[in-house]
């Protein structure tokens, strides 16, 4: 009995000592790692970027591998277990950071962790090699999956900001590693007690990191806090992860202390067109510059304001202890500074404007969601009413006109939608397309910033009916137009007057961004009754979620652009598969746009797609201008 008590005391003393040493080490290490991450991916304002990037990569993998190898050569027993646990911690740590690293760096991090994992199960200092056993192989695969899915924003946020998920996550990684080791691994004699000790040490180290993350790492500079996970790696403003926790704190503080709280939501107008026309790099450049202008204005005029990136091109500003009336001059200045700025991508000018919605905390706002949904609706009103404006509590406060670009000539043409049947193609409809002439480049381009109203489009459709006697025509609408009851009424009135036109197809982009779906299904049904089909256009880069599936079952068609500039063609084909299956299951017509050669046709046929469209079937002859 005494021996058991002594043994228990020894185990407890060893555990306490190793926990203290490990936790002190993790505190110092993570503090430095965080500061380095902040300098590279948040500040990034000096000439040592490359060296620091190498440094942070070596800190994540190099030191972990070194401790593993040195421990293997010089230590054994319980001490070896502690050091190997620290090595495992260092190899897992980089996966707690979202973004920043590129794909090659992430792959090397996975390979380093895999090397250590496999080495413990089948290395030279291992007795009872078990790496070939299915449970061990399965444990390794699950570990890799856990590390990979930590980079999914939703999963990452759960791990980082909810201690319950953190404990489960790190416990799984520890159990999968220490619970599957053979009898002797790297000089460590494994038994149940050792495995439990190792698991507790690993989980505790990581939970200390979580605690520090929640409460902020103190920098050596007085008054500074390094919370790199709280910043968006691209724009360097506060991240969506930080918004989820900070917005709730600001909301509760304002309510409890009866203080004012203003909120602004804004986004970049026609951002998708920038991506589609100039590519993803241009879009990223616009995001960085526009958010930088807004942040600079806030720093100068309202330093207590907090700017968050809450979506792709969507941002939120919260003004603690200030009402919207207090900060309205600052808001207008930020909005004005963006629209007056000259944006360029590779010497090509791009007009950039932003739309804003704003509101104040009200007495009946018992939940932050109610507060946020209201400001989201006011942003949507700014977008729906023409963009480039500020709407506060449902009232348009400021609006601006688009500057005239060096584009003064427009041309329209039709492109055939073809169906492959019985070894031949037949035209099933024609799509009305518009191009603008850019005098600076001498080229016809997809227009970036012209908003064609429904009356103009229907006038062009009527001209096509009169001149070419087409009976099936497609037009394009933006989501704001499709959501406008005036546009829907105009479409219905137009079809009532038609005798020659059998079917009108309305192709709508950005349907996935609908905030309130209540109008959607009834609108589609109303249009279908009038022989107007609704097609979800350009699904590139859009994830087919379960919620989206529920709403899209009423669609008549879905179209993918094979040659979108925003994504590589190989990725487009891969992303197409779940959409194609969904359409086949729900009997929705699936169309591939951008067909230009025989290879494209063979690809479409290999997937069973029969509706295709593109310049393969004819290139429009547009006027030659100079």
N, C-alpha and C positions, 0 to 999 in steps of 0.2 A: 504493500500500500504506500509505504514511504517512497519506494523507488518510483512508483507511478506519479506521486506528488512532485518528486524532484524532476522527473522527466517533463511533467506538465509545466513546471516552473521554468525549466530550461527552454522549452519550446516557446513559452510566452515571452521570456526575456529576449530570445533570439528574434522572434517576430517583431517585438517592439523596437529593437535596435535597428533591424533591417528596414522597417517601415520608416523610422525617423531619417535614416541615411538616404533611403531612396526618395522620400518626399522632399528633403532638402535639396537633393540633386535635381529633381524634376523642376522645383521652383526656380532655381538659378538658370538651369538649361532652357526652360521654356521662356523665361523672361528675356534672355538674349536672343533666342530663336524668333520670338515675337517682334522684338525691336528690328531685327534684320529683315523680317518679312515686311514690316511697316516701311522701312527705308526703300525696299526694292519695289514692292507692288502698290504701295499707297503714295509715297512721296515721289520716288523715281525722278529726282531733280538734280542729280550730279553726274559726273563722268565716270563713276566707278560701278555702273550698273552691272556690266558683264562679270567683273570679279565678284561682286556681292551675290550675283545669281549662282555662280559656281560655288561660292562659300556656303550658301544656304542649302544647296543640293548635297554638298559633302557633309554638312551638319546633319541632314536628314538620313543619309544612307551611309556615308563614309565612317562616321564615328560609331554608328550601330554595328557595322560590319567589323570594325577594328576591335571593339569591345568583345564581340562574339569570338573572333579568332584569338585574341590575346587570352581570354578566359579559357578557351579550349586548350591552350598550350601551357598555362601557368597555374590554373586553379582547378579544384575539384570539390565535390561534396556540396555542403550548404552554401558556402561562399560563391561557388560557381553558379549555383541556382540564382543567387541575387544578381550577379553580373549579367547572366544571360537574360534575366527578366528585364534589366535595364536596357540591354541591347534590343530586345523585342519591343519595348516601349518606344525607343528612338526610331525604329523602323515603321511603327504604326503612326507616330505623331504627325508626319506630313499629311496623312489622309484626313486629319481633323481640319485642314485648311481647304476651303473651297476656292477653285480657280487658281490663277497665278501660274502654276506649273503647266508646261505644255505636255502633249501626249507622250513624247519620247521620255521626258523626265518621269511621268507617271508610270510608264512601262518599266523603266529602270528601277523605280522604287518597288514595284511589284516583284521584279526579278530578285532584288536584294532580300526582300522579306521571304520569298519562296526558297531562295538558296539557304537561308538560316533555318527555315522550317524543315526542309528536306534533310539538311545536314544533321539535325538533331535526331532524325528518325532512321538514317542509314549511313551516318558518317563513320570515319575510321575509329572513333572513340566510342562507338555504340555497340552494346551487347544486346542481342535479340532484335536484330533489324526487322522492322515491321512495315516499311514503306510500301511493300507490295500488297498489303492487306486492304481489302475494299473499304472497311470503316475508316482507315487512316487516309486513304486517297480521298474519300468523301469529305473527311474533316478538312483536308487541304483545300479542296474545291470550295467548300462553304466559307472558309477563311478568306479566300480570294474574292468571292462574291461579296462578303461583308465589307471588305476594303473598297471594292469598286462602287458599291451602292452608296457608300458614305459620301460620294461626290454628287449624288442626286440632291438638289437643293432641299426638297421636302424632307428626305431622310437625314440629311446633314443637320437641318434645323432641329429635328427631334433629338438627335444625339447631343447636340451642343447646348440646347436650351431647356431640356427636360431631363432631370436627373434620373427619373425612372427608366427612360430609354437608354440613357448613358450606362447605367449599371448593367442592364441586360446586354447591351452591345459589347462592352468590354469583358463581361463575364463569359460570353460566348467565345470571344477570341481566345481568352485565357484557357478555358476548358478544352476547346478544340486543340490547343497546342499542348498544354501540360497534361491533359487527361489522356492523351494518345501516345505519350513517349514510351519507348521500350524500357526494359528492366534497368539498363544503364545507358545514359545519354550524355555525351560530352563530360564524362567523369562524375555525373550526378547519379547516385543510386536512387531510382524512383520507387516510391511507395505512396500509399494514400495520403499520409501526413505531409510528405514533401510536396505532393501535387496541390493539396489544399493550401499550404503555406504560399506556394508560388502564385496560385490563382488570386489569393487575398492581396498579396503584395502588388501584383500587376493591376488589379482593379482599383486598389487604393491610390496608386500613383496616378492613374488616369482620372480618378475622381477629384484628386487635388488639382489637377489641370483644369477640370471643369469648374471647380470652385473659383479658381483664379480668373478663369475666363468670364464667369458671371460678374465678378466684382472688380475686374480691371487689373492689369499688370502695371505696377508703378514703374515709371521710367526713371532714369538717373537725373533727368531734367525735372526740377520741381514743378509740380502741378500738372504734369503731362500723364496721360493714360494711354497705354498701347493696347488697343483691342482690335487687332487687325481683322478679325472675323466680322467686325462691325462695319467694315468698309467694302464697297463694291470695287473689285480689282480693276475694272475697266474705267469707270468714271471717277473713282476715288471719293465719291460722296458716300453717305451712310447706306448700308446694304439693306435688303429686304429682311434679312434675318434679324438685324438690329431693330428695324422698324416694328417687327412683330412684338418685341418685348418693350421697346421704348415708348411706342405710341400708347400702349395700355397704361404705362406708368404716368405719362403726361396727362392722359385722360382722367385717371383716378385722382391725381394730385389736384387738377383743376376743379373736379367735382367736390372733393373733400374740403378744399380751402375756399370754395366759392370764387374761383378766379376765372377770368376770361381765357379762352383758348381758340385761336383761329387756325384754320387749316386750308391749304391750297393743294389741289391736285392738278398737275399739268402734264401734257405730253407734246411730242414733236409732230407737227402736221405732216401728213402724207409721207411718213417715214418709210412705209413699205415700198413706195415708189422709188425712193432713194436707193434702197437695197436692191430692188429689181433692176433699176437702170444702171447703177454704178457698181453694184456689188457690196458684199458684206463689209469690206474694209472702209468704204466710204461711209456706210451707216455707222460704224464704230467711231469714225472720226467726228461725225456730226454729233453723236451722243456725248463724246468727251468735251467737245468745244461748247455745245449749248449748255450742258450742265455746269461747266466751268464758269461760263458767263453769269449764270444764275447764282452760283455759289459765291463768286466774287462780289456781286451786287449785295447779297445778304451779308457777307463779311463787312462790307463798308457801311451798310445802312442799318442792319438789324442782326448783330453778332449772336444774339441768343436764339435765332431761328435755327431749325434743324432740317436739313435737306436729305431726303432718302430716295434711292432708286427702288421703286416698288413694282416695276414690270420691265418689259423690253425697252420701250421708249417712254414709259410712264414714271413720273416722279411725284413725290409728296413733300410739301413744306409744312411744318408745324411751328406755331408761334406761341410758346409758353407765356402765360400772363399777358397776352396781347390779343385784342379783338381784331377782326379784319379791317374795321375802320381805322384802327391805329396804324396798321401796316400797309394800307392800300397804296400810298405813294411808293413804297418799296417794291410792292408787287408789280405795279405799273412800270417802274423803272427796269426791273428784271425782264419783264415781257418785252418792253421797248428795246432794250439793249440787244436781245436776241434777234428780233426782226430787222434791226438796223445794221447788224453785223454782216460783213461780207464773208461768206463761207465758200471754200474752194476744195475741190478734190482733183489732184493732178492737173492743176491750172484751169479746171472747168468750174465756173461759178454755179453754186447751188443755192436757190432761195430756201431759207429755213425760217419758219414761223412756229410759234407755240400757241396752244389753246389752254386756258385755265378755267378751273371752277373753284369756288371758295364758299365757306360758310363758317359760322361760329358755333361753339358749344351751346346747346340749349338746355333748359331745365329738364325737359322730358327725355334727354339723351341718357338713358340708364345704362346702355351698352355702347362700347366703342363702335361696334359694327353699324349701329343705327347712324351714328355721327359720320362714319366714313362712307356709308352707302349714299348719304345725302350729297356729300361733296363729289362723289363719283358721278352722280346724276347730273350735277351742274357742269362738270367737265364735259359730259356727254352732250349737254345742251349746247355748249360752245362749239363742239364738233359738228353737231347736227345743223346748227344755224349758220354754217359757213366757215368755221375755223378762224384762227388768227384773232381771237377775242377772249375777253375775260367775263365770266358770268358769276355774279355773287348772289347767292340765295335766289336763284332763278331769274335774276335781272341782268341783262347785258350792260356792263359798265364801260368797257372799252372795246373797240374793234379797229382793225387796221386793214388797209387795202393792200393787195399783193403788188409788189413792184413789177414793172414791166421788164421782161427779159428780152434778149435779142432774138426773139422768135416772133415772126409776124405773119406766117403763112401756114395754113392747115389744109390737109387733104384727107379724104376718107376713101376707103375701099372695102371690098368684101373678101372674106376668106372662107373657103368651103369646109364644112364639116362632112367627112366621108365615113361611109360604113362599108366594111369588107364583107361581101356576101357572095358565095358560090364562085370563088376565085376571081372576083372583080370588085372594083370600088364603085360605089354610087353616092352621089351627093344627096345628103338628107336635109341640110339647111345651109345658110350663109351667115357669117358673123360680120357685123358692121364694126370696122376698126378705124381708128383715127391716128394720124401721124402729124407731127409739127416739124417745120423746117428750121434748123438751127444755123443761122448765118455765120456764126463763129467757127463752125466746123464744116459747113457745107453738106450736112447730112440730114436725112429725115429720121426723126427719133420718136419714141413713145413720149407723149407730152407729160411733163412732170407736175405742172401746177395749173392746168386749165380745168375748170370744173364745168363740164358740159351739162347743161340743164336738160330735163326730160323733154321739154318742148322741142329743143334743137334735135335731140336724138330721134324723136318720133317724126319730125319733119324729114330727116334724112332717110328714115325707114320708108316713108311714103314715097319719096323720090325713087328708091330702089324698086318698090312695088310697081310704080308707074312706068319706069324705064326698062326694067329687067323681068318684070312679072314673076318675082320670087314669091313663093307661098309659105316659106318657113325661114324666119330671120332671127338672129340673135343680137342682143345689145348688151352693153356692160353698165352696171350700176355700182356705185359705192354703197357701203353699208348705211351711211347717213341718208342717202337717197332712198334706199329700200325701206328704211324705217320711217320715212316721211309719208304721211297719209295723202298729201297732195300728189306725190309721185304715183302712188298706187291708184288713186282716182283717175289720174291722167292716162295711165296704162289701160285701165278698164274702159274708159270712155273711147280711147283710140280703137280698141278691139271691137267695140260695139258697132263702129262705123265701117268695119272692114268686111268686104265680100270676097276679095281675092286672097287675103292672108289667112292661111289655115292655122298657123301656130307661131307665137312669138316666144322666144327663149330669153329669159332675163338672167344674165350671169352676174353673180354678186360675190365680191371679195370680202375677206375679213369677217365672215359670219361667226367664226369662233370667238370674236371679241364682243358678241352681244352680251349685255349685262342683264337685261330683263327679257326673258324668252316668251313672256305672255302673249305678245302680239304675233309671234313668228308663225306658228302652225295655222292660226286662223287666216293670216295674210296669204300664206302659200295656198291654202284651200280656196280662198276667194279668187286668186289668180288662176289656179287650175280650172276652176269652173268657167273661166272666160277664155280657155285655151292658151293660157300663158304658163309656160314651164319655168321653174326656178332651178338654177344650176349654181352650185358652190364652186366658184372659180379660184384657181391657183392655190391648191392645198399644200404647196411646198412648205416644208419646215413646220407644219402644223401637226401636233400630236393628236391622234384619234383617241380621246379619252372616253370612258364609259358614259359620262354626262353628255358629251358631244354626240355620241351615238344615239342617245335617247331623243335628242332634238332633231337630228338629221334624218330620221326615218321618213319624214314627210317630203324630203327633197326629191326632185325629178332627175337630177343629174349631179355629178361631181367631176371636176376637171383638174388634171395635173399638168403643169408646164414642165416639159422635159428639159428645157434649156433656161431655167431660171438662173440669173446671175448670183442669187443669194446662196446657192448650194451646188455642190458638185453633182454631175449627172449620175455617177455611180451611187451616191448617197440618195439621190432622188428616186432611183429605181428601187433601192432597198426600202425606202420609206413608203413607197407606193403599195407594197404588199398588203399591209393591214387594211388600207383604204379599199383596195380592189376586192379583198375578201368580204368586207362589209357591204360593198355595193352588190356583189354577187348574191350574198345571203338575203339582202333586202330588195333585190330586183330593181336597183337604181342604176341608171346608165352611167358608165364610167368612160371618160374620154381622156386621151393623151394628146396634149397640144405640143407643138415644137417638133413635129416629125419633118426631118429634112433629107433623109437618105434611106437606102434599102436596109441598112443595119437597124435603123430605128423601127422600120416596119416589121422586120423579123422579130425584134425584141417584143414589140406590142403583141404580135401574133403568138409568141411563145407563152405569154401570160393570158392569152385568151381574150385580149382587148380588141374589139371590132370597130369602135368609134375612134377615129384619129383625125388630126388636123395639123396643118403646118405648110411651110413653103415647098415641101416636096411636091405638092399638087399645084404649084404655081406661085411665082413671085410677082407681087403687084408692080405695075409700071407707074411710078410716081413722077411728077414733073421734074425736069432738070432745072435747078435754080442756082444762082450764084450771089 
